[in-house]
Amino acid sequence: MTSKVLVADYDFGDTAIEREIVERAGMELAAAQCKSEADIIEAASDADAVLIQYAEMSESVIEALPRLKVISRYGTGVDTVDVDAATSHGVQVTNAPNDWCADEVADHAVALLLALIRKVARYDRMTRQGIWHWNSGRPIHRISSQILGLLSFGAISQRVAQRMAGFGANICAHDPFQPDDELRRQGVIPVSFEELIERSDYLVIQAPLTYQTRGLFGEQVLRRMKPTALLVNTARGPIVQDDALYRALTEGWIAGAGLDDLEEEPAKQRAWKPNNPLFGLDNVLISPHAAYYSEESIALIRQIAASEAVRVLDGEAPRYPVNHVFENEGPRSRMNPQSKPGPESSMKV
């Protein structure tokens, strides 16, 4: 029987890259745009592998797909996959290594931050309204006298630190899974989470979405930040609570924010409307979860996702496993679980 690979959802415009890799391996490729569990179950009923971008692979979905052997994620984060359920059902989960888009995300985080610092959007609006004056963006402060705080110090945060060091920022970071000596070696001051939120003039979130970080930036945390602070989130949207952030920005708890995602990912919604009150604020910049994007990174992640699915279906060990279920029992054999992973233990993305 020919193995079938389903692209459950995608916004790349086509599936030509995936199709070339899958069909070259003698397998069949199908594509869908699944927005619900029912959509996935219907589209993947006879699939051996599922590639997902935004679609969620819950336990009920995994249980409903008897042929499923591998879930391959377009990206690094796997918060949309019930990894424990996949493991218990002998389903391999794969993702991509941090560096597939590390430069792009770091560039985007710095771009959002610099635009906020230099009031680029405000100056643009004012000049278009006929106000040609430097003080329309007041106040702006010199970067070299400010403290940049990083939540996590993984591959992307390290690149953000390198870029912002060039502007003279003083840099600190909180990452309980990185040795303090390693942060110091890279010119970064290790701090507690409390110190991070209270001392930072600029705070960049680049942590994964876990049960510890979901909703972490709510009212309690945002109220402890400086009223002049700028918050940038180029990690997962649900780390920041939209309602609390709206209050923080309108009531002056913080000065501004740059977001690459919202608390509820619009791309996951079937009939999304731009009615989030954050869109009405002048002191927030929002991009459509695009920090990872470059033509090069998109091509790379598609190659990785499709190649990982093919490797597993061909009986080979994946290069980028998330869980530990693989047992080389021959091509296209259902895998038996080896061990069940614990909760995500690192803040690195």
N, C-alpha and C positions, 0 to 999 in steps of 0.2 A: 504494500500500500504506500502510495506517495505521501510524504509528510506535507502538511499544510501549515503555512505561516500566515497569521492574520495581523495586519497593521490595524489596530483597533481604533486609533484616531491619529490625526496628523494635520498640521497646517502648513506643510511645506509646498503645497501646490501639486505635487505628484508623488509617486512612489517608485520612480525610475531607478534610483540608486539601490533601494531595497530589492526591487524585482530582479535586477541584474545579478545581485549576490545570491539570492534565493534560488532563482531558476538555473544559475550556473551550477548549483549544488544538486540539481535534479529534483527540486522541491517546488511546490505550488505556492504562489502568493495571492492573497486576497486583501482587500482594503475596505474599511468602513469608517464611519464617523460616529462613534458611540458616545452618547451623552448620559447613559444610565446603565444600571446593572442589567436590566432586561435587554438593552441593546447589545451589550457585550455577550451575554449568554446566547442570544440568538445568532449573532454573527460568528461567534467562536465555537459553536456547538461541535464542529468537527475539526477544530484546530489543534495542532500539536504544539504550536508556539504562538505567543501573542506579544506584539510590540506595542507599547503604550507611551503616549506623550502626556496627556492630561487625564485619561480615563482611569478609573479607580478599580483595582482588583481586590475586592473584598473577599472574606471567607466564603460567603454564599455564592459568589461568582466562581471562585476556584473549585468549590465542591460540585458545581453544576457542569464542569467541563472535564469529562472523564479521560479525554485524550491528551489533556494539557501536560506538557513536560517542562516548559520553560516560559517565563515571563521576562521579557527584555525591555528595560526602561530606557527611553530616550532621555538621558540625563544622569546626574549623580544621585540626587535625592530619591528615596523610595518611600516617602510618606504616603503615596497613593496605593501602595501594595501592602496587603496583610502578609508580611514576611513569615510570621509564625504559622499562619494557616498554610501558606505555600510549602513550608518545610514539612509540616505534619502530613501533607498530601504528596510528598516526594516531588514537588515542583521546584525546579531551579529558578532562582531570581538573579538577574544580572543587571548591572548598571554600567556607567562609564567612569573612568578615573577622573580625579579632580582637575587635571590639567587640560581636559578637552576644550574648556572655555575659560580657563583661569585668567588669561590676559584680558579677554573681552569683558568679563565681569568686573575685574579690577579697574579697567579703563572706565567702565560705565559708572561704577561707584564714585570714582574720582570726578568724573564729568558732572554727575548730579551734585556732588559736594561743592565743586568749584562754582557751578552755576548758582547755587544757593548763597555761597560766600560773597560772590561778586554781584549778586542781584541781577543776573543777566536777564531773566524773564521779566522782572519789574522794569528795568531800563527799556527793554524792547516794547513793553506795553505803553510806557509813558511817552516814548518818542513817537509811537504811532498815533497817540492822542494829541500830539502837538506840544508836549512838554519836553523841551531840550535843555536839561539842566542836570549837572552831576549830583546835586543833592536829592534828586528824586529817588535815589537808592539808599539814602542815609538811614542807619549807620552801617559802614563797612569797616572791618578791622583787618589789620595786617596778619597774614597767616602765620608768620614766624613767631608770633607771640602767643599762639593758641595751642591747645592740647587736643590732639586727635586720639579718641579711644576706639579700640577695635574689640568687638565681641566675637571671640575665637581668633586663633592665629594659625589657621591652616594655609593651604596653598594660595587662596585668593587674598586673604587678609595680609599675608606676607607681601604680596605684590602691591596691595594698596599702601602698605607702610613704605615700601621702596619709592613709590611714586610721590607720596605726600612728604617724604623726607626731603625730596628735591625742592619742595616749596618752603622748607624750613620748619615744618610743624614738629612739635614735641609729641612723641607717640607713646601711648601706653596700651596695654591689651589685657584682657581677661580670658584665659583658656586653662581650665583646671587639668586638661589632659596634655598640656605642653609643659615641660620643665622650665622653671623660671630662668635657669641658666641659658636655655636656648633662646628665650625672648631677649635676654640681655645681650647675648652674642650678636643678635641682629639689630641692636641699638634700640630696643623697645623695653619700656619699663613694665614689669608684671604688676598687676593690681588686682584687688578683690572686685567682685561685681559691684559692691556698694561704692567703692572708690571710682570705678569706671563711670557709673551713671552720674555721680556727684561732681566729678572733676572735669569731665570731657566738655570741651567747647564744640567739638564735632564728634559724633558717635556713629560709627558704621557697624551695622549688624551683618555678620556673615556666618552665622551659626546654622546648623541643620534644624529642621522642624522635628522635635521630639516631644514626648509628653512633658518634659521639663521646660522646653522653650515655647510651646504653644501658648499664646496669650500673655507671654512674659511681660511685654511692654503694654501694660494697662495703666489705669489711673495711678496706682500706688507708685510704680516706677517712674512714670512720666512726671509726676509732681516733684520727684526728687532731683530731676535734672535742672541745670541752670536755665533761667528764663531766656538767656541769649543763645542757648544750645541749638545746634542743627543736627537732626537725626536722619540718617540714610539707611534704608533697608534694601539691600540687594540679595537678601537670602529668601526665605519663604514668607509670603504675605501674612499667614496666621500668627506669626510671632508678635506682630503689632495689632492691637485691638483698634479697629477703625473708629468706633464711637469714642473711645478714650483719646485717641489721637486728635480727632476733630475738636474735642473740648480743649485739649492741650494747645492747639494752634489758634483757637478763637479766644481763649481766656488767658493766653500769654504764659502758660507753663513753660513752653519752649518757643523758639523763634521761627523755626521752619523745618520742613521735612522733604526728603526725596525718596520716593517709593518706586520700586520696580515691580510691585505686585500689590494687590489689595488683600484684605483678610479673606475674602471669598473670591477665588480665581474666576474672573469673568469668562475665560475660555472654557470652563467646565460647565457653564450654564447654557441651557438651550435657547433661551430668549432673553439675553442680557440687555439691560438698559443702563445708560450712564447716569443713574440717579443717586449715586453715593454722594453725600454732602461734601466730601473732601474735594470733589471736582469744582466746587464753587469757591474754593479758597485761593487767594493769591500767594500765600506763603507755603505752598506745597507743589512739588513737581512730581508727576506720575508718568511712568512709562509702562507699556503693556507686557510686562515680564519679558523684556527684550535684552536684558543685560548680557545674556550668553551669546547673543547673535553676532555673527559675521558670516559671510558666505563660506569661509573656510571652516568655521566651527560647526555650522549646520551640516555640511557635507561629511565632516568627520563623525559626528554623533550618529548620523544615519548609517554610516558604514559600520560603526562599532555595534549598534543595536542589532542590525541584520546579521552581522558576522557571528555575534555571540549566540543568537538563536540557532543558526546553522551548525555551529560547532557542537552545541549540546545535542541537537537532533542527530548529528553524525556520531554521537557517542564519545565525543572529546570533552575534556574538562574546559569550562569557560575560563577566559582570561581575567574576567572581572566579576567573580561571584559575590553575591550579597549574603547568601546562606550556604550551608554545607550539607548538600544532599547528593552530590554527584558521586556515582559509582559506575565505573566503566564496565557495563554489562553488555556492550555491543550497541550497534547503531539503533537508534529510535526505540530503545527499551525504556519502559517506565522506571524512574529512579526511585530508590528507597531512601528514606531519610536517614542521615547519619547522626546528626545532632541538631538540636533546636537552639538557635541563638538567643541570647538575652537581649535586653533593651539596648538601643544604640548607646555606645559608651563614649563617643567622642563628639566634640563640638566642631571638629574640622569638617569642611565641606568639599 
